[in-house]
Amino acid sequence: MKQKGIDTFLGKRVWVIGASSGIGHACAKALLSAGAKVAISSRRMEQLHQLAGSASTEQVLALPVDVIHESQITQAHQIILERWGGLDLLLFVSGMYLPMRADDFDITLAEKTINTNLLGPMRAVAAVLPAMLTKHAGHIAIVGSVAGYSGLPKALAYGPSKAGIINFCETLYYDLLPRGVSVHMISPGFVATEATAQNDFEMPALMTPEQAAQEILQGIQAGEFDIHFPKRFSGFLKLLRILPYPLYFWIVRRFVKI
Ligand SMILES: NC(=O)c1ccc[n+]([C@@H]2O[C@H](COP(=O)([O-])OP(=O)(O)OC[C@H]3O[C@@H](n4cnc5c(N)ncnc54)[C@H](OP(=O)(O)O)[C@@H]3O)[C@@H](O)[C@H]2O)c1
């Protein structure tokens, strides 16, 4: 049994949460070019209005959302349903990254990270799922990270938030496959965005947001559950996580110099 893909984005109703910059911005732009109707959300409205540009309000809806507030998510979803009568794809991209090690562990920042990166997608899924289940149709795509595969340096709060996304998506997939709703778990490697601009080390296999968007949208179209890229980097990290711990930690200490 294989989950459904999307033959064309033309006319599809898509909600991109986290569309104001980086990967989400590039996805929204590509979707608009492909003729989708795109609702774009995040906190910075100025960026969203710029992205909407001269597109008609029939094609693009800029809806403010802070993903830590459930009410803002449900209100925006309600507007989408009223305007477009339904939603074909939820693409949740929003996320925050604060490098953190054990010697500067900050519980307030850790809570904020989990609230945004893990509870944020859960809130959005809770909002869209009932209508998708009723229709036995729809797609839920969530951007996690290869940092969720296994413990890595400087990812003391970010890593667990993304590891949670992997488990959440796996469990959703298990439940939703027989119900006609597709789930896409997206695990990017390094992408050059505002989030990674703070990194003070050389990022291996760095991609542009446009390349990342292409991988994401192609994967969704093909109905893939596990969308990870670039393969030479994500494939290597997938291999690392099946190694015995002593070997895994030895390799990370030896080769990850950050
Ligand atoms: N860049 C990478 O190398 C990389 C690798 C793996 C995974 N990722 C993941 O990819 C996603 C996008 O990151 P990016 O690299 O494109 O970074 P980015 O340019 O910093 O974009 C982050 C997006 O998340 C939104 N956001 C943050 N907090 C939010 C909140 N509370 N409510 C609503 N939206 C919020 C931001 O919008 P506002 O500030 O306008 O709210 C922005 O649109 C994240 O989930 C990140 O973890 C990135």
The ligand as a Gaussian input file, in Angstrom:
#p B3LYP/6-31G(d) Opt

LIG

0 1
 N       18.538000      25.789000       7.086000
 C       18.892000      24.551000       7.393000
 O       20.072000      24.135000       7.217000
 C       17.873000      23.587000       7.918000
 C       18.243000      22.233000       8.021000
 C       17.322000      21.332000       8.513000
 C       16.061000      21.759000       8.875000
 N       15.725000      23.084000       8.773000
 C       14.374000      23.473000       9.168000
 O       13.779000      24.177000       8.112000
 C       12.772000      25.044000       8.640000
 C       12.937000      26.426000       8.039000
 O       14.164000      26.957000       8.477000
 P       15.049000      27.937000       7.605000
 O       16.409000      27.370000       7.589000
 O       14.368000      28.239000       6.322000
 O       15.113000      29.176000       8.585000
 P       14.534000      30.669000       8.538000
 O       14.899000      31.352000       7.275000
 O       14.974000      31.244000       9.828000
 O       12.952000      30.457000       8.533000
 C       12.257000      30.120000       9.692000
 C       10.785000      30.327000       9.418000
 O       10.075000      29.895000      10.578000
 C        9.177000      30.929000      10.938000
 N        8.937000      30.913000      12.376000
 C        9.842000      30.862000      13.375000
 N        9.217000      30.918000      14.558000
 C        7.881000      31.009000      14.298000
 C        6.719000      31.116000      15.092000
 N        6.770000      31.139000      16.432000
 N        5.520000      31.190000      14.471000
 C        5.438000      31.183000      13.125000
 N        6.488000      31.052000      12.319000
 C        7.703000      30.993000      12.903000
 C        9.858000      32.217000      10.505000
 O        8.879000      33.235000      10.306000
 P        8.628000      34.508000      11.250000
 O        9.922000      34.853000      11.915000
 O        8.134000      35.533000      10.281000
 O        7.582000      34.072000      12.199000
 C       10.442000      31.788000       9.168000
 O        9.483000      31.889000       8.156000
 C       12.916000      24.988000      10.155000
 O       11.977000      24.108000      10.692000
 C       14.321000      24.440000      10.338000
 O       14.483000      23.793000      11.568000
 C       16.603000      24.005000       8.299000

